[in-house]
Structure formats: C-alpha cells, structure tokens
Amino acid sequence: MASSVPICDICMTDNITKSASGWCSECEEAICNECERQHRRMGLTTNHTTIHIKDYTKLTSSIAAIKQKCIHHNLKFDFYCLNHNEQCCVSCVVEKHGTCQKLKPLLKVVGSVKSSTAFADLEDRTKDISALIFDLIREKRHNRANFGVQKSQIISEVQNVRAAINNDLLNFEKDLLDKLDNLEKKQNVNIDSFIGKLSEMRKNIDNISGDLERTKQHASNFQAFLEFSPILKKLERDVKELGKLEVKSSSSKKILLKKEKQGQIDVPVSNTLDNIKLTNICSFKTPGEVSNNIHITGIDMFDEGIIVLADYHPSQRRLVIMNQEGEFIKTIQLLNQCYDVAVIDKDTVATTLFFAKKVVIVDVNSSKLERQSVSLSNLTIQFFDISGNSLSTLLTADISIHCSVLNDKLYYTTHNSNAVYSAELNGEVRWKFDCQKSAYPTGITNDAAGNVFVACNDSNQLIVVGKDGENSRVLLTEEDGLHKPIAIHYNRKTNTLLVCNRSGTCLQYKVTK
C-alpha cells in the first residue's frame, strides 16, 4: 500500500511538513489543500485529475508504484505500442518505435479500460472464483462435520454388531451347557445303574468265594465233591449275567466354531510380463487338400489333451479333432460355417454357426449335434447354460467375435477399433488396452495369473497384456512362424499355449514364468 502518513511533496521543497489531502497521479505528487487549489489554477495542471489521499492509500503498492513519466527521458507517456505492449514517450517513439504499425495515443488506449467488457468480465470471473472457493470451503466444512456424524454412526453400528455377537455367543454357550448337563445326567444314571449291577454281582461272587473257602476248610472230600457241582452251577448263573452287560463308548466329539460354508480360491502367483518365456514344444498342420481351403478361426482343448479346431472355410464347414502331438483323429462336418469352439465337458463342445446365428452343442464321440439355441451378434455377448437356455445378454464397446471369461471377468477384442477390453459380467468396462494401429486383434485367452494373451491377425504378432491393462509385451512375431494368427488357447493346468494361423499351421508352446 502507499505511505500511511502522506506528506505534501510541494511543501517539502520549502522544508515545510504538512499532511497531504490529495494525490495527482499525473504529477505523481501528494499535495495539501492549499497546494491543491494552486494546482488547479496553474495552466499546465488545470486539467490534472486528483484523488483524495485516503483513496490513494487504498491502492495496492503495485498500482501506486506505476510511473506516469519515462524513466529514460523524464517525459510524460503519450503513446502505447501494441506491438511491444509498452507505454512510451515522444523520445521513445523516435528512438525505438518509429517503424511500429500499432502505435496508439495513450489516452485512446486507456480511456475506457475500466468500463470495458474485458474489465467487467475479469471482475465477474474473480467474483465467481471467490464464490466457488467459498462454496468449496463450506462443503469441506460440511464434510468434516458430516464425517463426525458418520463416525458416530459406524461406532454405534459396530457396538450393535458386537452386542449381537455377544448375545449369540451367550445363547450358544447356554444351549451348549444345557446339552452338556443333560448328557452328564443321562450318563450318570447309566453309570450308576451299571455300578449297581456290578456291585450285586460282586456280592454274589463274594458269597460263592466264602462258600468255597468254608468247604475247603471244614468239609470232607466227599462233602466237597457233592457240594462242588451246586457251587459251580451257582457261579455260572451269576457270572452269566455279566455277559449280558453291555458297555458302549465313543470318542468325544469336538465342538468347532466355523463358517457354514468355506469358499476356496486358487490365488495365482503374480508374475511380471518380463518373466514370461515361451518354449516351442511342437508345430503341426491342420489336414486339408491345400492351405487355401483352410480357415482356422477357433480352438480349444480337452483336459486329456485332445484339440478341437473350428474351420470356418465355406468349403469345409467342420470341426477338426487332433491330439496334442498334432496327429489327426477325425473331422465333424457341420451344415453351416463354424467360427469358434469351446469345450463343455469330457464329451461335448459348443460351436458358433456364424451366418446361421446359432450356438450348437456337438457330441465329439458320436459326431452328432445334440441341441442348438439362437445366438446374438453385433454389439452383444450372450450367456447360455449347458441346456441352451439364455441367462443374460450384455453390450460390448464395439463389435467383438472373440472373448474369454476368467474369475467372473469378461475379456474381449474389438478388431475394428484395435482394442482389448476387460469388463464385469454386466458389461461395465474395467479397462481398455489400445493395440497398435491396424493390429486387428482377434483370438484371446488368459493364464491363471490373469494375464491376457491376444493374437493380432494383421500385425502377425502374439502379445500379452497385464491383468491391470496397463503393460504389454510382444511374445511372438512373423519370424517365429506367425502368419495371420487368429485362434489361441491357454491350458492353465499344463501351462501350454496353442497359437493357430488362419492357414491351419498350429504352434504349441510351454509357458514358464
């Protein structure tokens, strides 16, 4: 701000100290009342505009420091150069701005600046920003206060849950103790009864023992001989009752507090993409007259290693069955062109009939079609149960004809937009990965760690995308034998990867990490 105790600059030249009452911005001087009257009477300063000294002191220091005269020539600024965005005096015009095309009189440039639209707009913007900041402060204060309320509610809910758990434990304890008391009473009754019978039996045996002792001591041999048989019969009668007694026992049962259902999840070890290594196991060719008559678009594998290939070529319309060594087993002819295939159980597969817009179930052993259902196309993916009943339908971000599902997550490729998507089973996109331009991603599969393997048909590459969709790596190229790769399958039990070119050449790799 300007000086808080302004002194008249004119009086100061006569060594007189007087408080200033006004300020002339053109003379850049503070003046008292007496000097201000003289200032208005002088010809050179008659048209000068003065402001009250209190208003001057309200100006910011940056505005108060603005000079009206050129520091180089001590002349008043009369012009403004729009080329250089600076004010200039007459001498400045001659020395520096003689060739400038946008030299304007200063009064014309600044005359209406405070009433201009730009100035008004700047005022409105500062007010809007101030109001926005005020609203944000108020909102954050509300959030802070609301957090305290929510904290109290959470604490109350936790206390209620704890009270409910304590109450359940008390009830459980009471029920358990009641059962134990009843069991103890029952067992005590049985044991007391058993002890009573044993005591009675022991008393009889003791009597027999006494009779034998007295017979031995006092009876003659003849008397003992005659008495021996009755004593023996009495012993057999009394001891026979012992054989009727039955003692049942069982191991004590442990009472465990456990969840009613315990879920088990196989958590794969997290692997970085750089650690993934492919080792070629074998290569084989899909049987056919010439490669031009083969168009492999889908592949899957049974648990025992049997491979099923979908041949989309219009002259073939078949499923090809081979073993994992690449030896041909048989073909299953279809009425329409099949595009993809998926193993359902040990005997059956599902395959899509592209132009018929159907999903059919095929028994691989008998080569017979078991059932079929209507399929959707374009921007939808439909889920069926094994009976062919439609479960749900979801929308995709773009046209997709290859997808995979892992841990309740859907993964699919969109060849038109060269992208790979991860989505929830309701269609909500989790992440999107953009492949290189004209890559034409098609076949897609997952390993147990959630990494996504994608066959890029036009770029002749196999890439792997991290489970978070952020990182990727090229694993195979045309130099490795890829030429229009389209069908891929990852066997998560054996960690083997199958990659098939459209022409029918299949490459099998062992995946290590």
BELFEN-V404790 format. One record per residue. N is the residue number from 1. PHI is phi in whole degrees, 0 to 359 (none if undefined). D_FIRST is the distance of its C-alpha to the first C-alpha in whole Angstrom. Layout:
n->N phi->PHI d_first->D_FIRST
n->N phi->PHI d_first->D_FIRST
This chain:
n->1 phi->none d_first->0
n->2 phi->291 d_first->4
n->3 phi->302 d_first->7
n->4 phi->282 d_first->8
n->5 phi->232 d_first->11
n->6 phi->292 d_first->12
n->7 phi->244 d_first->15
n->8 phi->297 d_first->17
n->9 phi->290 d_first->18
n->10 phi->290 d_first->21
n->11 phi->294 d_first->23
n->12 phi->297 d_first->21
n->13 phi->294 d_first->24
n->14 phi->259 d_first->27
n->15 phi->59 d_first->25
n->16 phi->249 d_first->24
n->17 phi->257 d_first->21
n->18 phi->223 d_first->20
n->19 phi->291 d_first->17
n->20 phi->279 d_first->16
n->21 phi->246 d_first->17
n->22 phi->211 d_first->16
n->23 phi->220 d_first->14
n->24 phi->257 d_first->16
n->25 phi->287 d_first->15
n->26 phi->282 d_first->19
n->27 phi->274 d_first->19
n->28 phi->57 d_first->15
n->29 phi->222 d_first->16
n->30 phi->270 d_first->15
n->31 phi->226 d_first->18
n->32 phi->272 d_first->20
n->33 phi->299 d_first->22
n->34 phi->293 d_first->25
n->35 phi->291 d_first->24
n->36 phi->294 d_first->22
n->37 phi->294 d_first->26
n->38 phi->296 d_first->27
n->39 phi->298 d_first->25
n->40 phi->283 d_first->26
n->41 phi->276 d_first->30
n->42 phi->284 d_first->30
n->43 phi->298 d_first->31
n->44 phi->289 d_first->29
n->45 phi->244 d_first->26
n->46 phi->303 d_first->28
n->47 phi->270 d_first->26
n->48 phi->290 d_first->23
n->49 phi->261 d_first->20
n->50 phi->248 d_first->18
n->51 phi->237 d_first->15
n->52 phi->294 d_first->15
n->53 phi->297 d_first->12
n->54 phi->293 d_first->11
n->55 phi->292 d_first->11
n->56 phi->297 d_first->9
n->57 phi->292 d_first->6
n->58 phi->279 d_first->7
n->59 phi->290 d_first->6
n->60 phi->292 d_first->5
n->61 phi->298 d_first->4
n->62 phi->293 d_first->8
n->63 phi->285 d_first->9
n->64 phi->297 d_first->7
n->65 phi->277 d_first->9
n->66 phi->293 d_first->12
n->67 phi->264 d_first->15
n->68 phi->268 d_first->18
n->69 phi->241 d_first->21
n->70 phi->288 d_first->23
n->71 phi->286 d_first->22
n->72 phi->270 d_first->26
n->73 phi->240 d_first->27
n->74 phi->55 d_first->25
n->75 phi->245 d_first->26
n->76 phi->293 d_first->24
n->77 phi->287 d_first->24
n->78 phi->242 d_first->27
n->79 phi->226 d_first->28
n->80 phi->225 d_first->26
n->81 phi->266 d_first->29
n->82 phi->286 d_first->29
n->83 phi->291 d_first->31
n->84 phi->254 d_first->29
n->85 phi->54 d_first->26
n->86 phi->209 d_first->24
n->87 phi->277 d_first->23
n->88 phi->207 d_first->26
n->89 phi->267 d_first->27
n->90 phi->296 d_first->31
n->91 phi->293 d_first->32
n->92 phi->298 d_first->30
n->93 phi->298 d_first->32
n->94 phi->292 d_first->35
n->95 phi->280 d_first->35
n->96 phi->239 d_first->33
n->97 phi->241 d_first->34
n->98 phi->296 d_first->37
n->99 phi->258 d_first->39
n->100 phi->289 d_first->36
n->101 phi->274 d_first->37
n->102 phi->244 d_first->34
n->103 phi->260 d_first->32
n->104 phi->239 d_first->31
n->105 phi->299 d_first->29
n->106 phi->297 d_first->26
n->107 phi->298 d_first->26
n->108 phi->289 d_first->28
n->109 phi->285 d_first->26
n->110 phi->262 d_first->23
n->111 phi->302 d_first->24
n->112 phi->242 d_first->25
n->113 phi->295 d_first->22
n->114 phi->287 d_first->21
n->115 phi->259 d_first->24
n->116 phi->285 d_first->26
n->117 phi->295 d_first->27
n->118 phi->296 d_first->25
n->119 phi->295 d_first->22
n->120 phi->296 d_first->24
n->121 phi->297 d_first->25
n->122 phi->295 d_first->22
n->123 phi->298 d_first->21
n->124 phi->297 d_first->24
n->125 phi->296 d_first->24
n->126 phi->295 d_first->21
n->127 phi->293 d_first->22
n->128 phi->297 d_first->26
n->129 phi->295 d_first->24
n->130 phi->298 d_first->22
n->131 phi->295 d_first->26
n->132 phi->297 d_first->28
n->133 phi->297 d_first->26
n->134 phi->299 d_first->26
n->135 phi->297 d_first->30
n->136 phi->296 d_first->30
n->137 phi->298 d_first->29
n->138 phi->297 d_first->31
n->139 phi->296 d_first->34
n->140 phi->295 d_first->33
n->141 phi->296 d_first->33
n->142 phi->297 d_first->36
n->143 phi->298 d_first->38
n->144 phi->298 d_first->37
n->145 phi->293 d_first->39
n->146 phi->294 d_first->41
n->147 phi->298 d_first->42
n->148 phi->298 d_first->43
n->149 phi->295 d_first->45
n->150 phi->297 d_first->47
n->151 phi->300 d_first->47
n->152 phi->297 d_first->49
n->153 phi->295 d_first->51
n->154 phi->297 d_first->52
n->155 phi->301 d_first->53
n->156 phi->296 d_first->55
n->157 phi->295 d_first->57
n->158 phi->299 d_first->58
n->159 phi->296 d_first->59
n->160 phi->295 d_first->61
n->161 phi->297 d_first->62
n->162 phi->299 d_first->63
n->163 phi->297 d_first->65
n->164 phi->295 d_first->67
n->165 phi->296 d_first->68
n->166 phi->300 d_first->69
n->167 phi->295 d_first->71
n->168 phi->296 d_first->73
n->169 phi->294 d_first->73
n->170 phi->296 d_first->75
n->171 phi->297 d_first->77
n->172 phi->297 d_first->78
n->173 phi->297 d_first->79
n->174 phi->297 d_first->81
n->175 phi->297 d_first->83
n->176 phi->295 d_first->84
n->177 phi->295 d_first->85
n->178 phi->298 d_first->87
n->179 phi->296 d_first->89
n->180 phi->295 d_first->89
n->181 phi->297 d_first->91
n->182 phi->296 d_first->93
n->183 phi->295 d_first->94
n->184 phi->297 d_first->95
n->185 phi->298 d_first->97
n->186 phi->297 d_first->99
n->187 phi->293 d_first->99
n->188 phi->297 d_first->100
n->189 phi->299 d_first->103
n->190 phi->297 d_first->104
n->191 phi->293 d_first->104
n->192 phi->298 d_first->106
n->193 phi->297 d_first->109
n->194 phi->296 d_first->109
n->195 phi->298 d_first->110
n->196 phi->298 d_first->112
n->197 phi->295 d_first->114
n->198 phi->296 d_first->114
n->199 phi->295 d_first->115
n->200 phi->298 d_first->118
n->201 phi->295 d_first->119
n->202 phi->296 d_first->119
n->203 phi->299 d_first->121
n->204 phi->296 d_first->124
n->205 phi->295 d_first->124
n->206 phi->298 d_first->124
n->207 phi->296 d_first->127
n->208 phi->297 d_first->128
n->209 phi->299 d_first->128
n->210 phi->293 d_first->129
n->211 phi->298 d_first->132
n->212 phi->295 d_first->133
n->213 phi->296 d_first->132
n->214 phi->292 d_first->135
n->215 phi->296 d_first->137
n->216 phi->295 d_first->137
n->217 phi->276 d_first->138
n->218 phi->244 d_first->141
n->219 phi->272 d_first->142
n->220 phi->282 d_first->145
n->221 phi->299 d_first->144
n->222 phi->295 d_first->146
n->223 phi->296 d_first->144
n->224 phi->297 d_first->141
n->225 phi->296 d_first->142
n->226 phi->289 d_first->143
n->227 phi->282 d_first->139
n->228 phi->299 d_first->137
n->229 phi->294 d_first->137
n->230 phi->298 d_first->136
n->231 phi->297 d_first->133
n->232 phi->297 d_first->132
n->233 phi->295 d_first->132
n->234 phi->298 d_first->130
n->235 phi->296 d_first->128
n->236 phi->297 d_first->127
n->237 phi->294 d_first->127
n->238 phi->288 d_first->124
n->239 phi->286 d_first->122
n->240 phi->302 d_first->122
n->241 phi->298 d_first->120
n->242 phi->297 d_first->117
n->243 phi->290 d_first->117
n->244 phi->277 d_first->116
n->245 phi->288 d_first->113
n->246 phi->231 d_first->110
n->247 phi->249 d_first->107
n->248 phi->252 d_first->104
n->249 phi->222 d_first->101
n->250 phi->215 d_first->98
n->251 phi->292 d_first->95
n->252 phi->293 d_first->92
n->253 phi->268 d_first->89
n->254 phi->273 d_first->85
n->255 phi->263 d_first->83
n->256 phi->245 d_first->80
n->257 phi->269 d_first->76
n->258 phi->213 d_first->75
n->259 phi->290 d_first->74
n->260 phi->296 d_first->76
n->261 phi->226 d_first->75
n->262 phi->244 d_first->74
n->263 phi->279 d_first->72
n->264 phi->239 d_first->73
n->265 phi->234 d_first->71
n->266 phi->278 d_first->71
n->267 phi->263 d_first->68
n->268 phi->290 d_first->68
n->269 phi->289 d_first->67
n->270 phi->291 d_first->63
n->271 phi->235 d_first->64
n->272 phi->281 d_first->62
n->273 phi->296 d_first->63
n->274 phi->293 d_first->63
n->275 phi->276 d_first->66
n->276 phi->288 d_first->68
n->277 phi->228 d_first->71
n->278 phi->253 d_first->74
n->279 phi->240 d_first->78
n->280 phi->293 d_first->80
n->281 phi->268 d_first->83
n->282 phi->196 d_first->85
n->283 phi->227 d_first->85
n->284 phi->210 d_first->87
n->285 phi->243 d_first->88
n->286 phi->293 d_first->89
n->287 phi->295 d_first->92
n->288 phi->180 d_first->93
n->289 phi->295 d_first->95
n->290 phi->220 d_first->92
n->291 phi->296 d_first->88
n->292 phi->293 d_first->88
n->293 phi->262 d_first->89
n->294 phi->237 d_first->87
n->295 phi->215 d_first->83
n->296 phi->283 d_first->82
n->297 phi->236 d_first->79
n->298 phi->213 d_first->79
n->299 phi->207 d_first->80
n->300 phi->206 d_first->81
n->301 phi->221 d_first->83
n->302 phi->286 d_first->85
n->303 phi->300 d_first->85
n->304 phi->278 d_first->88
n->305 phi->103 d_first->87
n->306 phi->289 d_first->88
n->307 phi->258 d_first->86
n->308 phi->240 d_first->86
n->309 phi->245 d_first->85
n->310 phi->261 d_first->84
n->311 phi->259 d_first->85
n->312 phi->276 d_first->84
n->313 phi->300 d_first->86
n->314 phi->299 d_first->88
n->315 phi->274 d_first->91
n->316 phi->254 d_first->91
n->317 phi->48 d_first->89
n->318 phi->211 d_first->90
n->319 phi->254 d_first->89
n->320 phi->251 d_first->90
n->321 phi->252 d_first->90
n->322 phi->221 d_first->90
n->323 phi->270 d_first->90
n->324 phi->288 d_first->88
n->325 phi->273 d_first->90
n->326 phi->91 d_first->90
n->327 phi->272 d_first->93
n->328 phi->290 d_first->94
n->329 phi->250 d_first->95
n->330 phi->190 d_first->95
n->331 phi->238 d_first->94
n->332 phi->239 d_first->93
n->333 phi->282 d_first->93
n->334 phi->239 d_first->91
n->335 phi->282 d_first->92
n->336 phi->231 d_first->88
n->337 phi->290 d_first->86
n->338 phi->262 d_first->84
n->339 phi->250 d_first->80
n->340 phi->222 d_first->79
n->341 phi->215 d_first->81
n->342 phi->217 d_first->80
n->343 phi->287 d_first->83
n->344 phi->259 d_first->83
n->345 phi->215 d_first->86
n->346 phi->291 d_first->89
n->347 phi->239 d_first->91
n->348 phi->236 d_first->88
n->349 phi->228 d_first->85
n->350 phi->248 d_first->83
n->351 phi->222 d_first->83
n->352 phi->264 d_first->81
n->353 phi->265 d_first->83
n->354 phi->300 d_first->81
n->355 phi->281 d_first->82
n->356 phi->282 d_first->84
n->357 phi->56 d_first->81
n->358 phi->226 d_first->82
n->359 phi->248 d_first->82
n->360 phi->241 d_first->86
n->361 phi->257 d_first->87
n->362 phi->237 d_first->90
n->363 phi->278 d_first->92
n->364 phi->291 d_first->92
n->365 phi->291 d_first->96
n->366 phi->268 d_first->97
n->367 phi->63 d_first->95
n->368 phi->254 d_first->95
n->369 phi->280 d_first->92
n->370 phi->271 d_first->92
n->371 phi->199 d_first->89
n->372 phi->214 d_first->87
n->373 phi->213 d_first->84
n->374 phi->285 d_first->81
n->375 phi->250 d_first->78
n->376 phi->258 d_first->75
n->377 phi->219 d_first->73
n->378 phi->60 d_first->70
n->379 phi->264 d_first->67
n->380 phi->226 d_first->69
n->381 phi->232 d_first->70
n->382 phi->246 d_first->73
n->383 phi->256 d_first->74
n->384 phi->237 d_first->78
n->385 phi->273 d_first->80
n->386 phi->289 d_first->83
n->387 phi->270 d_first->85
n->388 phi->92 d_first->83
n->389 phi->279 d_first->81
n->390 phi->289 d_first->78
n->391 phi->261 d_first->75
n->392 phi->198 d_first->72
n->393 phi->226 d_first->70
n->394 phi->230 d_first->67
n->395 phi->269 d_first->65
n->396 phi->254 d_first->63
n->397 phi->291 d_first->61
n->398 phi->202 d_first->63
n->399 phi->298 d_first->67
n->400 phi->224 d_first->68
n->401 phi->235 d_first->72
n->402 phi->225 d_first->71
n->403 phi->208 d_first->70
n->404 phi->212 d_first->70
n->405 phi->230 d_first->70
n->406 phi->215 d_first->69
n->407 phi->52 d_first->68
n->408 phi->61 d_first->67
n->409 phi->237 d_first->65
n->410 phi->259 d_first->66
n->411 phi->234 d_first->65
n->412 phi->210 d_first->66
n->413 phi->253 d_first->66
n->414 phi->236 d_first->65
n->415 phi->291 d_first->66
n->416 phi->293 d_first->65
n->417 phi->258 d_first->61
n->418 phi->53 d_first->62
n->419 phi->221 d_first->61
n->420 phi->240 d_first->62
n->421 phi->242 d_first->61
n->422 phi->241 d_first->61
n->423 phi->218 d_first->61
n->424 phi->286 d_first->62
n->425 phi->288 d_first->65
n->426 phi->267 d_first->64
n->427 phi->98 d_first->62
n->428 phi->292 d_first->59
n->429 phi->286 d_first->57
n->430 phi->272 d_first->56
n->431 phi->203 d_first->55
n->432 phi->231 d_first->56
n->433 phi->243 d_first->57
n->434 phi->269 d_first->57
n->435 phi->283 d_first->60
n->436 phi->294 d_first->60
n->437 phi->301 d_first->61
n->438 phi->63 d_first->64
n->439 phi->286 d_first->65
n->440 phi->57 d_first->67
n->441 phi->293 d_first->67
n->442 phi->231 d_first->70
n->443 phi->300 d_first->72
n->444 phi->215 d_first->70
n->445 phi->205 d_first->71
n->446 phi->230 d_first->69
n->447 phi->268 d_first->70
n->448 phi->293 d_first->70
n->449 phi->280 d_first->66
n->450 phi->95 d_first->65
n->451 phi->293 d_first->65
n->452 phi->248 d_first->65
n->453 phi->261 d_first->68
n->454 phi->228 d_first->68
n->455 phi->268 d_first->70
n->456 phi->257 d_first->69
n->457 phi->296 d_first->72
n->458 phi->276 d_first->70
n->459 phi->270 d_first->69
n->460 phi->54 d_first->72
n->461 phi->223 d_first->70
n->462 phi->246 d_first->70
n->463 phi->243 d_first->66
n->464 phi->236 d_first->65
n->465 phi->246 d_first->62
n->466 phi->299 d_first->60
n->467 phi->296 d_first->60
n->468 phi->268 d_first->57
n->469 phi->76 d_first->57
n->470 phi->261 d_first->54
n->471 phi->246 d_first->57
n->472 phi->211 d_first->60
n->473 phi->204 d_first->62
n->474 phi->276 d_first->65
n->475 phi->262 d_first->69
n->476 phi->224 d_first->71
n->477 phi->227 d_first->71
n->478 phi->298 d_first->74
n->479 phi->295 d_first->75
n->480 phi->270 d_first->76
n->481 phi->105 d_first->78
n->482 phi->277 d_first->76
n->483 phi->214 d_first->77
n->484 phi->59 d_first->76
n->485 phi->291 d_first->75
n->486 phi->218 d_first->75
n->487 phi->249 d_first->77
n->488 phi->221 d_first->75
n->489 phi->210 d_first->76
n->490 phi->248 d_first->75
n->491 phi->270 d_first->78
n->492 phi->285 d_first->76
n->493 phi->280 d_first->79
n->494 phi->252 d_first->80
n->495 phi->53 d_first->76
n->496 phi->243 d_first->78
n->497 phi->237 d_first->76
n->498 phi->251 d_first->78
n->499 phi->234 d_first->77
n->500 phi->240 d_first->79
n->501 phi->285 d_first->79
n->502 phi->301 d_first->80
n->503 phi->284 d_first->83
n->504 phi->107 d_first->85
n->505 phi->284 d_first->84
n->506 phi->243 d_first->82
n->507 phi->241 d_first->81
n->508 phi->245 d_first->81
n->509 phi->232 d_first->78
n->510 phi->269 d_first->78
n->511 phi->255 d_first->74
n->512 phi->240 d_first->73
n->513 phi->221 d_first->70
